[in-house]
Amino acid sequence: MADGSYVVPRNFRLLEELEKCEKGTGDGLCSYGLDDSVEDLVEMEYWLGTIFGPEHTTHYNRIYSLRIYCGPNYPNVAPKVKFVSKVAMGCVEPQTGVVSDDINVLRSWKPNYTLMTLLKELRAEMAAGNNRKVEQPLEGSVFLADILPADQRNENAPW
């Protein structure tokens, strides 16, 4: 480009993220990996994430599972994310587990953000004043959409 910057192709960027997650870099409180339960792994669209609940909150000692969808315009466009594990947070739709695009990290998404950035920000949101003491659903419960057969799920959802 004329200004000296360049754009890394989407798949190269996702391969870089896959390599980092496979090496286990980070503090171990958040992790992610490619969802190998989908048929087409080449596009690297579907990812699974894990967040360990922060201390001194109602989330402590809980492990949360998430699904992440990186569309064709990722990383220029924020991924879509939903919790598989039931969680009570202001930014999470209580019936489906979908994380609102109004959460700061998604609203102000930048191409240099990563899936780890997303997970760490969601974990920080759990510890925020408005979420830290909210009563949580029974441990181990999941959102209904994640136990419905594929033919009964919302066809417009990426997961």
C-alpha positions in Angstrom: 0.0 0.0 0.0 1.1 3.6 -0.5 1.4 4.4 3.2 3.8 1.4 3.8 1.3 -0.7 5.6 0.0 -4.0 4.3 -3.0 -6.2 5.0 -2.5 -9.8 6.0 -4.9 -12.1 4.3 -7.7 -13.5 6.5 -6.6 -17.1 6.4 -3.0 -16.2 7.2 -4.2 -14.2 10.2 -6.4 -17.1 11.4 -3.5 -19.6 10.9 -1.4 -17.3 13.1 -4.1 -17.3 15.8 -4.4 -21.1 15.5 -0.7 -21.5 16.0 -0.8 -19.3 19.1 -3.6 -21.1 20.7 -2.1 -24.5 19.9 1.1 -23.4 21.7 -0.9 -22.4 24.7 0.5 -18.9 25.0 -1.2 -16.7 27.6 -2.1 -16.9 31.2 -4.3 -20.0 30.9 -7.5 -18.2 32.1 -8.8 -18.0 28.5 -8.2 -20.4 25.7 -9.6 -21.1 22.2 -9.2 -23.4 19.3 -10.6 -24.4 16.0 -14.0 -26.2 16.2 -13.2 -29.5 14.5 -16.8 -30.7 14.7 -17.6 -28.7 11.5 -17.2 -30.2 8.1 -15.2 -27.4 6.5 -12.1 -26.6 8.5 -10.4 -24.8 5.5 -12.2 -21.5 6.0 -11.5 -21.5 9.8 -14.8 -19.9 10.5 -15.9 -21.8 13.7 -14.0 -21.7 16.9 -14.5 -22.8 20.5 -13.5 -20.7 23.5 -13.1 -21.3 27.2 -13.1 -18.7 30.0 -12.3 -19.5 33.6 -14.4 -17.3 35.9 -12.6 -14.5 37.7 -11.9 -14.6 41.4 -14.1 -12.6 43.8 -17.1 -12.9 41.6 -20.1 -15.3 41.3 -18.3 -16.7 38.2 -15.3 -18.0 40.3 -14.6 -21.7 39.9 -16.8 -21.9 36.8 -15.6 -22.8 33.3 -17.5 -21.2 30.5 -17.7 -22.6 26.9 -18.3 -20.3 24.0 -18.7 -20.6 20.2 -17.1 -18.0 18.0 -17.8 -17.3 14.3 -15.2 -15.5 12.2 -17.0 -14.4 9.1 -15.4 -13.8 5.7 -14.4 -10.2 6.6 -12.6 -11.1 9.9 -10.5 -9.5 11.3 -11.8 -6.3 9.8 -15.2 -7.2 11.1 -15.7 -8.4 14.7 -16.6 -12.1 15.1 -19.9 -13.3 16.4 -19.8 -14.9 19.8 -22.2 -16.8 22.0 -22.0 -18.7 25.3 -22.7 -22.4 25.3 -22.6 -22.5 29.1 -25.4 -20.6 30.7 -24.2 -17.3 32.2 -26.0 -14.2 33.5 -24.4 -11.1 32.2 -25.9 -7.8 31.0 -24.2 -8.2 27.6 -25.5 -11.8 27.0 -29.0 -12.5 25.6 -30.6 -14.6 28.3 -32.4 -17.0 26.0 -29.7 -17.8 23.4 -26.4 -16.9 25.0 -25.5 -14.5 22.1 -23.2 -11.7 23.2 -24.5 -8.3 22.3 -22.6 -6.3 19.6 -22.9 -3.4 22.1 -20.2 -4.8 24.3 -17.2 -2.5 24.1 -14.7 -4.9 22.5 -17.2 -5.7 19.7 -18.5 -2.2 19.3 -15.0 -0.7 18.9 -13.4 -3.8 17.2 -10.1 -3.1 15.5 -8.4 -5.4 12.9 -5.4 -5.9 15.3 -7.7 -7.5 18.0 -7.6 -11.2 18.2 -9.9 -14.0 19.5 -7.8 -13.9 22.8 -8.5 -10.1 23.0 -12.2 -11.0 22.8 -12.1 -13.7 25.5 -10.1 -11.6 27.9 -12.5 -8.7 27.5 -15.5 -11.0 28.1 -13.7 -12.3 31.3 -13.1 -8.7 32.4 -16.8 -8.0 31.8 -17.6 -10.8 34.2 -15.6 -9.0 36.9 -17.2 -5.6 36.1 -19.4 -4.1 38.9 -22.6 -4.8 37.1 -21.8 -8.5 36.5 -19.6 -9.6 39.4 -22.3 -10.5 41.9 -25.2 -11.5 39.6 -26.7 -14.8 40.6 -25.7 -17.4 38.0 -27.6 -20.3 36.5 -27.0 -23.8 37.7 -23.4 -24.9 37.0 -23.3 -27.2 33.9 -26.5 -25.8 32.3 -26.4 -24.9 28.7 -28.4 -22.7 26.4 -31.2 -24.6 24.7 -30.0 -23.8 21.2 -26.9 -25.9 21.9 -28.9 -29.0 22.5 -31.4 -28.8 19.8 -30.8 -30.9 16.7 -29.3 -29.0 13.8 -32.6 -29.0 11.8 -34.4 -27.2 14.6 -31.9 -24.4 15.1 -32.3 -20.9 13.7 -31.0 -21.1 10.1 -29.9 -17.5 10.2 -27.5 -18.0 13.0 -23.8 -18.7 12.2 -23.7 -21.7 14.6 
